[in-house]
């Protein structure tokens, strides 16, 4: 069976229609197909003497000698030319509810064809997808899937958007960028789920070809980012500012971890900053932590902590604040900030009612920010 034939049959039998991480990769592996790494020249780097390169994609700006890889493990200097090793090398492919990303103000009730390659440019100790993000591409089963093929699959299986997610899309920037352009040719939307560790120039280029970006703001503390993320808070905040100033729809997720980033003061400071820099209409999701990967010594976040965080954010002037990873909670739904009626009723990833009509509350007519059609 050819790869294309197998891919098609897998979709028809529902392998691509799951809502979790298990993907087509394991099935392809059963046929003995393991793709080689790509050798596509990177977009953002400088050449230096003695065949050295400097990556300009994220704030790490890795300076590399010949045969060395960047911090992300998926970009390599080969003889003074910098290459991405994961272009067209998908390691996860699923049709997910867009609410899973989560995007709550972007085509609710639809599916997004969700795509990832191996790799990440940070090391979150609580990463839920560490099996594919915290490894090198040689350690993950992957398969060839060119940008045009991604767009064809999304169109064929009635996914109005393509989402770049699961790992860190910034590290497969070239693949994401070209796929986004192919998707737009077919009238599809593009969504990015990112930690926000990206330099200004590539981010400014990215917002030209995508329609929605969700940024994980993992804390409002530099020390937390240093110890638990190995990242940089200032870089992430600048990314939030850049997206907020663009025409791209922005949503923000804050994973609330007991004792680490859940203090009332930190939540208040973050909410004030977000309102000032991104505006009162940016949706903010307080997501429940579950112990995993390297942080297994802490309990799941108490629901009461999430509810208090939401109350704080609403009190600071944010108008759309949600509780995530608590299926069935009332704060999964969207309420009109004017008449207070529920206008998008959610239970888990399921949308049971949508009363946003032509971008407005159907009860009182007030505009509701988002992408609704």
C-alpha positions as CSV (number, residue, x, y, z in Angstrom):
1,X,0.0,0.0,0.0
2,X,1.3,3.5,-0.9
3,X,1.7,6.1,1.8
4,X,-1.0,8.3,0.2
5,X,-3.4,5.3,-0.1
6,X,-2.8,4.4,3.5
7,X,-3.2,8.0,4.7
8,X,-6.6,8.1,3.0
9,X,-7.8,4.8,4.4
10,X,-6.7,5.8,7.9
11,X,-8.7,8.9,7.6
12,X,-11.8,7.0,6.4
13,X,-11.5,4.6,9.3
14,X,-11.4,7.4,11.8
15,X,-7.7,7.4,12.9
16,X,-7.4,11.0,12.0
17,X,-10.7,12.0,13.7
18,X,-9.6,11.3,17.2
19,X,-9.4,14.2,19.7
20,X,-6.2,13.1,21.4
21,X,-2.5,12.9,20.6
22,X,-2.4,9.3,19.3
23,X,-2.1,9.9,15.5
24,X,-1.4,8.3,12.2
25,X,2.2,7.9,13.1
26,X,2.0,4.5,14.9
27,X,-0.1,3.1,12.0
28,X,2.4,4.2,9.5
29,X,5.2,2.8,11.6
30,X,3.5,-0.6,11.4
31,X,4.1,-0.5,7.7
32,X,7.9,0.1,8.3
33,X,7.9,3.6,7.0
34,X,10.2,6.0,8.8
35,X,10.8,9.2,6.9
36,X,14.3,10.7,6.7
37,X,14.9,14.2,8.1
38,X,14.4,17.2,5.9
39,X,17.1,19.4,4.5
40,X,15.3,22.7,3.8
41,X,17.2,25.9,4.4
42,X,16.0,27.9,7.4
43,X,14.5,31.4,6.9
44,X,15.9,33.3,9.9
45,X,19.7,33.0,10.4
46,X,23.0,34.7,9.7
47,X,26.2,33.2,8.4
48,X,29.4,34.0,10.2
49,X,33.1,33.2,9.4
50,X,34.4,29.6,9.7
51,X,31.1,28.1,8.7
52,X,29.3,29.3,11.9
53,X,25.7,30.3,11.9
54,X,23.5,32.3,14.2
55,X,19.8,31.5,14.5
56,X,17.5,34.5,14.5
57,X,14.2,32.6,15.0
58,X,13.8,32.9,18.8
59,X,15.4,34.8,21.7
60,X,18.1,32.1,22.2
61,X,19.9,33.1,19.0
62,X,21.9,29.9,19.0
63,X,25.4,30.4,17.6
64,X,26.5,27.1,16.1
65,X,29.5,25.5,14.5
66,X,29.4,23.0,11.6
67,X,27.2,19.9,12.4
68,X,25.8,21.5,15.5
69,X,22.1,21.8,16.3
70,X,20.1,24.5,17.9
71,X,18.6,24.3,21.4
72,X,15.3,23.0,19.8
73,X,17.1,20.0,18.3
74,X,15.4,20.3,14.9
75,X,17.6,22.9,13.2
76,X,21.2,22.2,12.2
77,X,24.2,24.0,10.8
78,X,25.5,21.9,7.8
79,X,28.7,23.4,6.3
80,X,27.7,27.0,7.2
81,X,24.1,26.7,5.9
82,X,21.3,26.4,8.5
83,X,18.6,23.8,7.8
84,X,15.3,22.8,9.3
85,X,15.2,19.0,9.8
86,X,11.4,18.7,10.2
87,X,9.9,20.4,7.1
88,X,7.1,18.2,6.0
89,X,7.8,15.6,8.7
90,X,4.6,15.4,10.7
91,X,4.6,13.4,13.9
92,X,1.0,14.1,14.9
93,X,-2.1,14.8,12.9
94,X,-5.7,14.9,14.2
95,X,-9.0,16.6,13.6
96,X,-9.7,18.3,17.0
97,X,-12.5,20.5,18.2
98,X,-11.2,24.1,18.0
99,X,-12.3,24.4,21.6
100,X,-9.5,22.0,22.6
101,X,-6.7,24.4,21.5
102,X,-8.5,26.3,23.2
103,X,-10.0,28.9,21.0
104,X,-13.5,30.0,22.3
105,X,-14.1,33.0,20.0
106,X,-13.0,31.4,16.8
107,X,-15.5,29.4,14.7
108,X,-16.9,27.5,17.7
109,X,-18.2,24.0,17.2
110,X,-15.9,23.4,14.2
111,X,-12.9,21.1,13.8
112,X,-9.3,22.1,13.2
113,X,-6.9,19.8,11.4
114,X,-4.1,19.8,14.0
115,X,-0.5,19.3,13.0
116,X,2.9,19.0,14.8
117,X,6.5,18.0,14.2
118,X,9.0,17.1,16.9
119,X,10.8,19.7,19.0
120,X,10.4,22.7,21.2
121,X,12.5,25.8,22.1
122,X,11.8,25.6,25.9
123,X,11.7,22.8,28.5
124,X,8.5,23.1,30.5
125,X,8.8,20.7,33.5
126,X,5.0,20.2,33.3
127,X,4.7,19.6,29.5
128,X,1.8,17.4,28.6
129,X,3.2,16.5,25.2
130,X,6.7,15.9,26.3
131,X,7.0,12.6,24.3
132,X,7.1,14.6,21.1
133,X,8.2,18.1,22.2
134,X,11.2,17.2,24.4
135,X,12.9,14.8,21.9
136,X,14.9,15.0,18.7
137,X,13.1,14.2,15.5
138,X,15.1,10.9,15.2
139,X,13.4,9.7,18.3
140,X,9.8,10.1,17.0
141,X,8.0,8.3,14.3
142,X,7.0,10.7,11.6
143,X,5.7,10.7,8.1
144,X,6.0,12.8,5.0
145,X,3.2,15.4,4.6
146,X,3.8,18.4,2.3
147,X,2.1,21.7,2.9
148,X,-0.3,21.3,-0.1
149,X,-1.3,17.8,1.2
150,X,-2.2,19.3,4.6
151,X,-4.5,21.8,3.0
152,X,-6.1,19.1,0.8
153,X,-6.8,17.0,3.9
154,X,-8.3,19.9,5.8
155,X,-10.6,20.7,2.9
156,X,-11.5,17.1,2.2
157,X,-12.6,16.4,5.7
158,X,-14.4,19.7,6.3
159,X,-12.0,21.3,8.7
160,X,-12.3,25.1,8.1
161,X,-9.0,25.7,9.8
162,X,-5.5,24.2,10.2
163,X,-3.9,24.4,13.7
164,X,-0.2,24.2,14.4
165,X,-0.1,22.8,17.9
166,X,0.9,20.0,20.3
167,X,4.6,20.9,20.3
168,X,6.0,24.4,19.6
169,X,5.1,25.5,16.0
170,X,7.9,28.2,16.1
171,X,10.5,25.5,15.7
172,X,8.8,24.2,12.5
173,X,8.3,27.8,11.3
174,X,9.0,27.2,7.6
175,X,6.7,24.2,7.4
176,X,3.9,26.1,9.2
177,X,4.4,29.3,7.1
178,X,4.2,27.4,3.8
179,X,1.3,25.3,4.9
180,X,-0.6,28.4,6.1
181,X,-0.2,29.9,2.6
182,X,-1.5,26.7,1.0
183,X,-4.5,26.6,3.4
184,X,-5.4,30.2,2.5
185,X,-5.5,29.3,-1.2
186,X,-8.4,27.0,-0.3
187,X,-10.1,29.6,1.8
188,X,-9.1,27.9,5.1
189,X,-8.1,29.7,8.3
190,X,-4.8,29.1,10.2
191,X,-4.4,28.8,14.0
192,X,-1.2,28.8,16.0
193,X,-0.8,27.4,19.5
194,X,2.5,28.7,20.9
195,X,4.5,29.5,24.0
196,X,5.4,32.8,22.5
197,X,9.2,32.4,22.4
198,X,9.9,34.0,19.0
199,X,11.8,37.0,17.8
200,X,9.8,40.0,16.5
201,X,10.7,39.7,12.8
202,X,9.5,36.2,12.3
203,X,6.4,36.9,14.4
204,X,5.6,39.9,12.3
205,X,5.9,37.7,9.2
206,X,3.7,35.0,10.7
207,X,0.8,37.2,11.5
208,X,0.5,38.0,7.8
209,X,-0.5,34.4,7.0
210,X,-2.4,33.2,10.0
211,X,-5.8,34.1,11.5
212,X,-5.6,33.2,15.2
213,X,-2.8,32.8,17.8
214,X,-3.2,31.4,21.2
215,X,-0.3,32.2,23.6
216,X,0.5,30.2,26.7
217,X,1.4,32.7,29.4
218,X,2.8,30.2,31.8
219,X,3.3,32.6,34.7
220,X,3.8,36.3,35.4
221,X,7.2,35.7,37.1
222,X,10.6,35.8,35.6
223,X,11.9,33.3,38.2
224,X,9.2,30.8,37.2
225,X,10.1,31.0,33.6
226,X,13.8,30.5,34.5
227,X,13.2,27.5,36.8
228,X,10.2,25.7,35.3
229,X,10.2,26.7,31.6
230,X,13.8,27.6,30.8
231,X,12.3,30.4,28.9
232,X,12.0,34.2,29.0
233,X,8.9,36.1,30.3
234,X,9.8,39.3,28.5
235,X,9.9,37.6,25.1
236,X,6.5,36.1,25.7
237,X,5.0,39.4,26.8
238,X,6.4,41.1,23.7
239,X,4.8,38.4,21.6
240,X,1.4,39.1,23.2
241,X,1.8,42.8,22.5
242,X,2.8,42.1,18.8
243,X,-0.2,39.8,18.2
244,X,-2.6,42.2,20.0
245,X,-1.6,45.0,17.7
246,X,-2.0,42.9,14.6
247,X,-5.3,41.9,12.9
248,X,-4.8,38.3,14.1
249,X,-7.3,37.0,16.7
250,X,-5.6,36.5,20.1
251,X,-6.5,34.3,23.1
252,X,-4.3,33.6,26.1
253,X,-4.1,30.6,28.4
254,X,-2.7,30.6,31.9
255,X,-2.1,27.2,33.4
256,X,-2.6,27.6,37.1
257,X,-0.2,25.4,39.1
258,X,-0.7,25.1,42.9
259,X,1.9,27.0,44.9
260,X,4.0,27.9,41.8
261,X,2.0,30.6,39.9
262,X,-1.3,30.8,41.7
263,X,-0.9,33.7,44.2
264,X,-3.6,36.3,44.1
265,X,-1.0,39.0,43.6
266,X,0.4,37.3,40.6
267,X,-3.0,36.7,39.0
268,X,-4.0,40.3,39.7
269,X,-0.8,41.7,38.2
270,X,-1.1,39.5,35.1
271,X,-4.7,40.5,34.6
272,X,-3.9,44.2,34.9
273,X,-1.1,43.9,32.4
274,X,-3.1,41.9,29.9
275,X,-6.0,44.4,30.0
276,X,-3.5,47.3,29.5
277,X,-1.5,45.7,26.7
278,X,-4.0,43.4,24.9
279,X,-7.3,45.1,25.8
280,X,-10.4,44.0,27.8
281,X,-11.7,41.7,25.1
282,X,-8.9,39.2,24.9
283,X,-10.2,35.9,26.1
284,X,-8.3,34.5,29.0
285,X,-8.4,30.9,30.0
286,X,-7.4,29.7,33.5
287,X,-6.6,26.1,32.9
288,X,-6.4,23.3,35.5
289,X,-3.0,21.7,36.1
290,X,-2.7,18.0,36.3
291,X,0.5,16.4,37.6
292,X,2.6,15.1,34.7
293,X,6.1,14.8,33.2
294,X,8.6,16.3,35.8
295,X,6.0,17.9,38.1
296,X,4.2,15.0,39.8
297,X,4.5,16.1,43.4
298,X,1.8,18.7,43.2
299,X,-2.0,18.0,43.3
300,X,-4.4,19.1,40.5
301,X,-5.5,22.7,40.8
302,X,-8.4,23.1,43.1
303,X,-11.4,24.3,41.2
304,X,-11.9,27.0,43.8
305,X,-8.5,28.4,42.9
306,X,-9.5,28.7,39.2
307,X,-12.8,30.3,40.2
308,X,-11.0,32.9,42.4
309,X,-8.5,33.6,39.6
310,X,-11.4,34.2,37.2
311,X,-13.1,36.5,39.7
312,X,-9.9,38.5,40.0
313,X,-9.4,38.8,36.2
314,X,-13.1,39.9,35.7
315,X,-12.6,42.4,38.5
316,X,-9.6,43.9,36.7
317,X,-11.7,44.6,33.6
318,X,-11.3,41.5,31.4
319,X,-14.6,40.7,29.9
320,X,-14.2,37.1,28.7
321,X,-12.5,34.9,31.3
322,X,-12.9,31.1,31.3
323,X,-12.1,28.0,33.4
324,X,-10.5,25.2,31.5
325,X,-9.9,21.5,32.0
326,X,-13.0,21.3,34.2
327,X,-15.6,19.7,32.0
328,X,-19.1,20.8,32.7
329,X,-18.1,24.0,34.6
330,X,-20.3,27.0,33.9
331,X,-17.3,29.1,33.1
332,X,-16.6,27.1,30.0
333,X,-19.5,29.0,28.4
334,X,-19.4,32.5,26.9
335,X,-21.8,35.1,28.4
336,X,-22.7,38.4,26.8
337,X,-20.9,41.2,28.8
338,X,-24.0,43.4,28.3
339,X,-27.1,41.3,29.0
340,X,-25.2,38.5,30.8
341,X,-27.1,35.7,29.0
342,X,-25.2,32.6,27.9
343,X,-24.5,33.0,24.1
344,X,-22.2,30.0,23.6
345,X,-23.0,27.0,25.7
346,X,-20.2,24.5,26.1
347,X,-19.8,21.2,27.8
348,X,-16.2,20.0,27.5
349,X,-15.3,20.4,23.9
350,X,-18.9,20.3,22.7
351,X,-20.8,23.4,21.7
352,X,-24.5,22.8,22.5
353,X,-25.8,26.3,21.6
354,X,-24.5,29.3,19.8
355,X,-26.4,32.5,20.1
356,X,-23.8,34.7,18.3
357,X,-25.4,35.9,15.1
358,X,-23.5,38.0,12.6
359,X,-20.9,38.7,15.4
360,X,-23.5,40.0,17.8
361,X,-25.4,38.7,20.8
362,X,-28.7,37.5,19.5
363,X,-30.5,38.6,22.7
364,X,-29.4,42.3,22.9
365,X,-27.4,43.0,19.7
366,X,-24.1,43.9,21.4
367,X,-21.0,43.0,19.2
368,X,-19.0,40.0,20.5
369,X,-15.3,40.1,19.6
370,X,-14.1,37.1,17.7
371,X,-14.2,35.2,14.4
372,X,-17.6,33.7,14.2
373,X,-18.1,32.9,10.5
